[in-house]
Amino acid sequence: MKLAVVFFFCLKLAGASTAGSGRDIGVLRWNSSALRSLRTAKLPAPAAARTLAIVHTCMYDAWAAYDDRAIGTQLAGALRRPASERTEANKEKAISYAAYRALSDLFPADVNSVYKPLMRQLGYDPNDNSTDIETPAGIGNVACAAVLEFRHLDRSNQLGELAPGAYSDWTRFRPVNMPAPVPLALPSTHPIDANHWQPLLYVGATGESVTQMFDAHWAEVTPFALSKADDLRLTTKFAGPALYASKEYEDQARELIDLSASLTDRQKMIAEYWSDGPSTTQPPGHWIELAEFVSARDHHALDDDVKMFFALSNAMFDAGIAAWDMKRTYDSIRPITAIPLLFNGKKIRARGGPGKGTVEMDGSQWLPYQPATFPTPPFPDYVSGHSTYSAAAAYILKSFTGSDRFGYSVTLPAGISKIEPGFTPAQPVTLTYDTFTDAANEAGMSRRYGGIHFRRADLDGRLLGHLVAEKAWAKAQTYFDGTATPNARTLLSAADEK
């Protein structure tokens, strides 16, 4: 039987959690706090995925101390507690201290307003900095400290140690093309290479002038299960983006023009439902919210949620790293630049803007179905991050639950559109996903409806996400069953004890 989630889209816009059934499990409470902070922090998708992975890894590593087989990612089995201490209360307390430490590090501005009040609400002292591993608070503090120490050195530049500004690019990436306004002004003052990404210039949601910058360093971040960001690119035959002057290059552009001309209200709502742009939890957070639905649907216990969110968040973390490696390697042009270049001076039929329907226009004026204040994300086309994250998430949820069955639906009210507010959709639209795979495929397709990605970027992103998740799922199992190879930290600790 399908479970309907009515007006979920409205809840997302309001920043509400989707955890259901009135269940009060520690993992979900801290998960909701993390998502709340993500909405206000406005982190890019890869950093959002890393954030969620850190929070859930800290909780997992603390929880593992109270399991008879599982080991932590940093300290292996060094924190193991005897069977007599493996109570739900101890697990809840340990993971709460771990989550509190993680989120305090990731979002220090929210400590006093969000995390300390939640700790007190749960009956814990946020000022308990104990490192006594014979106590749940000490377990949580020590486990998370080890994860944070490791992640502070993962080249994400969270602390601004490699270049000024948290998470800023430190690789000195320079785009081939100069930034250009939206819509593209042709003839251009500077020559445009039709095979490479062009940064955009536009006015943002609060009236600020935006010059796009690519976080190219994300291809250098230390992954969870991959040995390096380029593992799959070098071992799997990916087609790469279509090249200028090829038939496929023009065909992929015409496909998006035709989609633009014939967009239905349903397709527009698919594009918006999966958009996950600024002031949202980004695609990784969206799938974490969908996993909350799975938790409620399957009546998860604490142990189930710890393991599911650990595997899911780390798979999406690696998906972002692998996708950004592709983006940096190919540095491929976006539709918002390629289509005006190809069809400059030629008449096309496409969507004319809010309330204008399909009109005839000069091809240089084509725009994607996106808000004017965020016309296209600030990085190259190939591969689609949405497609990669979504395929990875679907694989993990399918693997964890033992079935592809999802049974999820969401009803989007009339007029809810952010791009065409008040009149799109004309009638409520219900999106239904029988399987996780259905949802992931539609998330990928949403970027073509929105004019954000070409076909190949979508389809190869789906393949990449699936392959990443296979590795992440296999790696997670080795932590669950205690067979993971000890890392350098664990080996060093063992040597010190001898």
C-alpha positions in Angstrom: 0.0 0.0 0.0 1.3 3.4 -0.9 1.8 6.0 1.8 0.8 9.5 0.7 2.7 12.5 2.0 0.4 15.4 1.3 1.9 18.9 1.0 5.4 17.6 1.7 6.7 20.4 -0.6 5.1 23.0 1.6 6.9 21.5 4.6 10.2 21.6 2.8 9.7 25.3 1.9 8.9 25.9 5.6 12.0 24.1 6.8 10.1 21.3 8.6 11.3 17.8 9.1 9.6 14.9 7.5 10.3 12.4 10.4 6.9 10.7 10.9 4.7 8.8 13.2 5.6 10.9 16.3 8.6 8.7 16.9 11.3 10.2 19.1 14.5 8.4 18.2 17.8 10.2 18.9 19.1 9.8 15.4 16.1 11.5 13.9 16.2 14.3 16.4 19.8 15.1 15.6 19.2 14.5 11.9 16.5 17.2 11.9 18.8 19.6 13.6 21.5 19.0 11.0 19.0 19.6 8.2 17.8 22.8 9.9 21.3 24.2 10.0 22.0 23.2 6.4 19.0 25.3 5.2 20.4 28.4 6.8 24.1 27.8 6.1 23.6 27.7 2.3 26.4 25.2 1.8 27.0 23.8 -1.7 25.9 20.2 -2.3 29.3 18.5 -1.8 29.9 20.3 1.5 26.3 19.5 2.6 26.9 15.8 1.9 30.2 15.9 3.9 28.4 17.6 6.8 25.7 14.9 6.9 28.3 12.1 6.6 30.3 13.6 9.5 27.3 13.8 11.8 26.2 10.3 11.0 29.7 8.9 11.2 30.1 10.4 14.7 26.8 8.8 15.8 27.7 5.5 14.2 31.2 5.4 15.8 29.7 6.1 19.2 27.0 3.5 18.7 29.5 0.9 17.6 30.9 0.8 21.1 27.7 -0.8 22.3 27.4 -3.4 19.5 29.0 -6.9 19.8 30.5 -6.9 16.3 30.5 -3.4 14.7 33.6 -1.3 14.8 34.1 2.4 14.5 35.7 4.1 11.4 38.5 5.7 13.4 39.1 3.8 16.7 37.8 0.4 15.5 36.8 -1.7 18.5 38.9 0.3 21.1 35.7 1.8 22.7 33.8 -1.5 23.0 31.7 -1.7 26.1 30.6 -4.9 27.9 27.2 -6.5 27.1 25.8 -5.3 30.4 26.1 -1.7 29.2 24.5 -2.1 25.8 21.2 -0.5 26.7 19.1 1.8 24.6 19.6 4.6 27.1 23.4 4.4 26.9 23.3 4.2 23.1 20.9 7.3 23.0 23.2 9.2 25.3 26.4 8.3 23.4 25.1 9.2 20.0 23.6 12.5 21.3 27.0 13.6 22.6 28.6 12.6 19.4 26.1 14.4 17.3 26.3 17.5 19.5 30.1 17.6 19.2 29.9 17.1 15.4 27.3 19.8 14.8 29.0 22.2 17.2 32.1 21.9 15.0 30.3 22.2 11.7 27.8 24.9 12.6 29.3 26.8 15.6 26.8 29.7 15.1 23.9 27.4 16.0 25.3 25.9 19.2 23.5 28.2 21.7 20.3 28.5 19.7 19.8 24.9 18.5 22.1 22.3 19.9 22.4 23.2 23.5 18.6 23.5 23.9 18.2 20.1 22.3 20.8 18.5 24.6 18.9 19.9 27.6 15.6 18.8 26.2 17.0 15.3 25.9 18.2 15.5 29.6 21.9 15.8 28.9 24.5 18.3 30.0 26.0 20.0 26.9 29.0 21.1 29.1 30.0 17.6 29.9 33.3 17.3 28.1 34.2 14.0 29.7 36.7 11.7 27.8 36.0 8.8 30.2 35.2 5.9 27.8 33.4 4.0 30.6 30.6 6.5 30.3 28.2 7.2 27.4 29.1 10.9 27.3 32.8 10.0 27.2 32.2 7.5 24.4 30.3 10.1 22.3 32.9 12.8 22.9 35.9 10.6 22.2 34.4 8.9 19.1 33.4 12.2 17.5 36.7 13.9 18.3 38.5 11.2 16.4 36.2 11.6 13.4 36.6 15.4 13.4 40.4 15.2 13.7 40.5 13.0 10.6 38.0 15.1 8.7 39.7 18.4 9.5 42.6 17.1 7.4 40.6 15.8 4.4 41.3 18.8 2.2 37.7 20.1 2.2 39.1 23.4 3.6 36.3 23.5 6.2 38.4 25.6 8.5 39.9 27.8 5.8 43.4 26.5 6.4 44.2 25.9 2.7 42.7 29.1 1.3 40.7 32.0 2.9 37.0 31.1 3.5 35.4 27.9 4.7 35.2 25.3 1.9 36.7 27.7 -0.6 38.7 26.3 -3.6 42.4 26.1 -3.0 43.4 24.5 -6.3 43.6 27.8 -8.2 41.1 26.6 -10.8 40.6 29.2 -13.5 37.8 28.9 -16.0 38.6 28.8 -19.7 35.8 31.3 -20.4 35.3 34.7 -18.8 32.1 35.3 -16.7 29.1 36.5 -18.7 25.7 38.0 -17.9 22.4 36.2 -18.1 21.0 36.1 -20.8 24.2 35.8 -22.8 25.0 39.0 -24.7 26.2 38.1 -28.2 28.5 38.9 -29.9 30.5 38.4 -26.7 33.3 40.8 -25.7 35.5 37.8 -25.1 35.8 34.7 -27.2 33.8 31.7 -25.8 35.1 28.1 -26.0 31.9 26.1 -26.8 33.3 23.0 -25.0 34.0 24.6 -21.7 32.1 25.9 -18.7 31.3 29.6 -18.5 30.7 31.3 -15.1 27.6 33.5 -15.0 26.9 37.0 -13.7 23.5 37.7 -12.3 21.6 39.3 -9.4 20.9 37.0 -6.5 17.8 36.6 -4.3 18.8 39.4 -1.9 19.9 41.8 -4.6 23.5 41.0 -4.5 25.7 40.8 -7.6 26.8 37.2 -8.2 29.9 36.0 -10.0 30.0 32.2 -10.1 33.0 30.3 -8.7 33.5 26.6 -9.0 34.6 24.6 -5.9 37.0 22.5 -8.0 39.0 21.4 -5.0 36.2 18.9 -4.1 37.9 16.4 -6.4 40.8 16.4 -3.9 38.7 15.6 -0.8 39.4 12.3 1.0 36.5 9.9 0.3 34.9 7.3 2.5 35.0 4.2 0.3 36.8 5.3 -2.9 40.6 5.3 -2.7 40.6 8.4 -4.8 38.1 10.7 -6.5 39.0 9.4 -10.0 38.8 5.6 -9.1 35.7 5.1 -11.2 36.5 7.6 -14.0 39.7 5.7 -14.7 38.3 2.2 -14.5 34.9 2.6 -16.1 34.2 3.6 -19.7 32.3 6.9 -19.4 31.5 8.7 -22.7 32.4 12.2 -21.5 30.5 15.2 -22.8 29.5 15.7 -26.4 32.0 18.0 -28.2 31.1 21.1 -30.2 30.4 20.6 -33.9 29.3 17.0 -33.3 25.8 15.9 -34.2 25.2 14.9 -30.6 26.1 18.3 -29.3 23.4 19.9 -31.4 20.9 17.1 -30.8 21.2 17.5 -27.0 20.6 21.2 -27.3 17.6 20.7 -29.5 16.2 18.2 -27.0 16.3 20.8 -24.2 14.7 23.4 -26.5 11.9 21.1 -27.4 11.4 20.2 -23.7 11.3 23.9 -22.9 8.6 24.5 -25.6 6.3 21.7 -24.3 6.8 21.7 -20.5 3.7 20.5 -18.7 2.8 21.6 -15.2 3.8 18.1 -14.0 7.2 18.4 -15.6 7.7 21.9 -14.1 6.8 20.6 -10.7 9.2 17.7 -11.1 11.9 20.2 -11.9 11.1 22.3 -8.9 10.5 19.5 -6.4 14.0 18.1 -7.0 15.7 21.5 -7.6 17.2 21.7 -4.1 19.0 25.0 -4.7 20.0 27.8 -2.3 18.5 27.8 1.2 17.6 24.1 1.0 19.3 20.9 2.3 20.6 20.3 -1.2 20.2 16.9 -3.0 22.0 15.0 -0.2 19.7 16.5 2.4 16.6 15.8 0.3 17.5 12.1 0.2 18.1 12.1 4.0 14.6 13.5 4.4 13.3 10.7 2.2 15.2 8.2 4.3 13.3 9.6 7.4 10.1 8.4 5.6 11.7 5.0 5.2 12.5 4.9 8.9 8.9 5.7 9.8 7.5 3.3 7.2 9.6 0.4 8.4 9.3 1.2 12.1 13.1 1.5 12.6 14.7 1.0 16.0 17.7 3.1 16.9 20.2 0.5 15.6 18.5 0.5 12.2 18.6 4.3 11.8 22.2 4.5 12.9 23.4 2.1 10.2 21.0 3.2 7.4 22.0 6.9 7.7 25.7 6.1 8.1 25.7 4.1 4.9 23.5 6.6 3.0 25.3 9.8 4.0 28.7 8.4 3.3 27.6 7.0 -0.1 26.4 10.5 -1.1 29.6 12.1 0.3 31.6 9.9 -2.1 29.1 10.5 -4.9 29.8 14.3 -4.6 33.6 13.7 -4.7 33.4 11.4 -7.8 31.0 13.8 -9.6 33.2 16.8 -8.9 36.2 14.9 -10.2 34.2 14.5 -13.5 33.2 18.1 -13.5 36.8 19.3 -13.0 38.2 16.9 -15.5 35.9 17.7 -18.4 35.0 21.3 -17.4 32.1 21.1 -19.8 29.7 23.8 -21.0 26.2 24.2 -19.6 23.1 24.5 -21.6 22.6 28.1 -20.6 25.7 28.9 -22.6 25.7 26.3 -25.3 22.2 26.8 -26.6 22.5 30.6 -27.1 25.8 30.1 -28.8 24.4 27.4 -31.2 21.2 29.2 -32.0 22.2 32.8 -32.0 20.5 34.6 -34.8 18.1 31.6 -35.4 14.4 31.5 -34.5 13.4 28.8 -32.0 10.2 28.0 -30.1 10.7 27.8 -26.3 9.2 28.8 -23.0 9.1 32.6 -22.9 9.1 33.1 -19.1 6.5 33.2 -16.3 3.0 33.6 -17.8 4.2 33.8 -21.4 3.9 30.2 -22.5 5.7 29.0 -25.5 6.9 31.8 -27.8 9.1 32.3 -30.8 12.5 33.9 -29.9 16.0 34.4 -31.1 18.0 31.4 -29.8 20.4 33.7 -28.0 17.6 34.5 -25.5 16.9 30.9 -24.4 16.8 30.4 -20.7 16.3 27.3 -18.5 13.3 26.8 -16.3 15.0 28.2 -13.3 14.6 31.3 -11.0 16.2 34.4 -12.4 18.1 34.7 -9.0 19.7 31.3 -9.5 19.7 30.6 -13.3 22.1 27.6 -13.3 24.4 26.2 -10.6 28.1 27.4 -10.4 29.9 24.4 -11.9 30.3 22.5 -15.2 27.7 20.2 -16.8 29.2 16.8 -16.9 28.2 14.9 -14.8 25.0 15.8 -13.1 25.4 16.0 -9.3 21.7 15.4 -8.8 21.8 12.2 -10.9 24.9 11.0 -9.1 23.6 11.7 -5.6 20.2 10.3 -6.3 21.4 7.0 -7.9 23.7 6.5 -5.0 21.0 7.1 -2.5 18.5 4.8 -4.2 21.1 2.0 -4.3 21.8 2.3 -0.6 18.1 2.4 0.4 17.3 -0.5 -1.8 20.3 -2.5 -0.3 19.4 -1.6 3.3 15.7 -2.4 3.1 16.3 -5.5 0.8 13.8 -4.2 -1.7 13.4 -1.4 -4.3 9.9 -0.7 -3.0 9.4 2.9 -2.0 5.7 3.6 -2.0 6.1 7.4 -1.6 4.0 10.2 -3.0 3.9 13.9 -2.6 1.1 16.3 -3.6 2.1 19.8 -4.7 -0.7 22.4 -4.3 -1.9 24.6 -7.1 0.2 27.8 -7.5 3.1 26.6 -5.3 5.7 27.2 -8.0 8.6 29.5 -7.1 9.3 30.2 -10.7 5.7 30.8 -11.8 4.1 31.6 -8.5 0.3 31.7 -8.2 -0.6 30.0 -11.4 1.7 26.9 -11.7 0.5 24.3 -11.4 -3.0 25.1 -12.4 -4.2 22.1 -10.4 -2.6 20.1 -7.6 0.1 17.7 -8.9 0.9 14.4 -7.2 4.3 12.8 -7.8 4.4 9.1 -7.0 7.4 6.8 -6.7 6.8 3.1 -6.5 10.5 2.4 -6.2 13.7 4.1 -5.1 15.0 3.7 -8.6 11.9 5.5 -10.0 12.6 8.4 -7.7 16.3 8.6 -8.6 15.6 8.5 -12.3 13.1 11.2 -12.0 15.5 13.3 -10.0 18.0 13.0 -12.9 15.4 13.8 -15.5 14.3 16.8 -13.5 17.5 18.6 -14.4 16.7 18.2 -18.1 13.2 19.5 -17.6 14.8 22.4 -15.8 17.3 23.0 -18.6 20.2 22.5 -16.2 21.9 19.4 -17.7 22.3 17.7 -21.1 21.2 14.1 -21.5 24.6 12.5 -21.2 25.4 14.4 -18.0 22.2 12.9 -16.5 22.6 9.3 -17.7 26.3 9.0 -16.9 25.7 10.6 -13.5 23.2 7.9 -12.7 25.8 5.3 -13.7 28.4 6.9 -11.6 26.2 7.2 -8.5 25.3 3.5 -8.8 29.0 2.5 -9.0 29.9 4.7 -6.1 27.2 3.3 -3.9 28.3 -0.3 -4.6 31.6 0.5 -3.1 30.2 2.5 -0.2 27.7 -0.2 0.7 30.4 -2.8 0.7 32.7 -0.6 2.8 29.8 0.0 5.3 29.3 -3.7 5.7 32.9 -4.2 6.8 32.3 -1.7 9.7 29.0 -3.4 10.6 30.5 -6.9 10.7 33.8 -5.8 12.2 36.0 -6.9 9.3 37.2 -3.5 8.2 40.9 -3.0 7.7 42.2 -0.9 10.6 43.4 2.5 9.5 46.7 4.1 10.4 45.3 5.7 13.6 44.1 2.3 14.9 47.4 0.6 14.1 49.4 3.3 15.8 47.2 3.1 19.0 47.7 -0.6 19.1 51.4 -0.2 18.8 51.4 2.3 21.6 49.5 -0.1 23.9 52.2 -2.8 23.4 
